[in-house]
């Protein structure tokens, strides 16, 4: 009898410990976003609470107070390269993202603090930059809190915060051109010169088209069967007003693309030629 009581006592002590090991979903799911931007990436980590029938802004999230901009842990942004926000250059690194919501505008804060989960933990002297953003009302409600990147180009994009019927956004930019130009200048002093890549960057970014054409000519010598280079060369010649040269390059691209069994480039060149007439 005594041994049975001992066993029961041990089991009763073990039961609370077993209950503590039950794993359940977090009330607000965590999302990690990696966005290619410029020559690097921007990484975003935040938690996504749901509306669940509640009044959000001006109630659950009070106006005029610092908000972690999500739930659970602090919201963070990691910039793989230097960026500019609100006219201020921000060095590559990891930062906290905080906001102060308002009825008609928000203050968006990039801070050195990585652990702010309540207004009392916020330290204004750790601000990197503050940006004012106007509130936009969206037609359809967003049930789950969302932070995303929109209007992404090689050097600019918008960080957009959406929840309930509210949307705010701030622009982010990065210096791509000076970095790419430095790479081109360095590469042109090497033996294996990337003529095609350099020419395409010049053509697509408003640089010297005559220089781009010089490089395209050299690129076709480097890779005489590269139909995609002949196609880009044709585009460059057309931009320079060299219509007959552009037609010849496009026809050469068609010839090579057929040999390579790439119908997409055949079609691209045919449309290009039709546009020249």
Secondary structure, 3 states (H helix, E strand, C coil): CHHHHHHHHHHHHHHHHHHCCCCCCCCCEEEEEEEEECCEEEEEEEEECECCCCCCECCCECCCCEECCCCCCCCEEEECCCEEECCEEECCEEEEEEEECCCCEEEEEEECCCCCCCHHHCCHHHEEEEEEEECEEEEEEEEEEEEEEECCCCCEEEEEEEEEEEEEEEEEECCCHHHHHHHHHHHCCCCCCCHHHHHHHHHHCCCCHHHHHHHHHHHHHHCCCCHHHHHHHHHHHHHCCCHHHHHHHHHHHHHHHHHCCCHHHHHHHHHHHHHHC
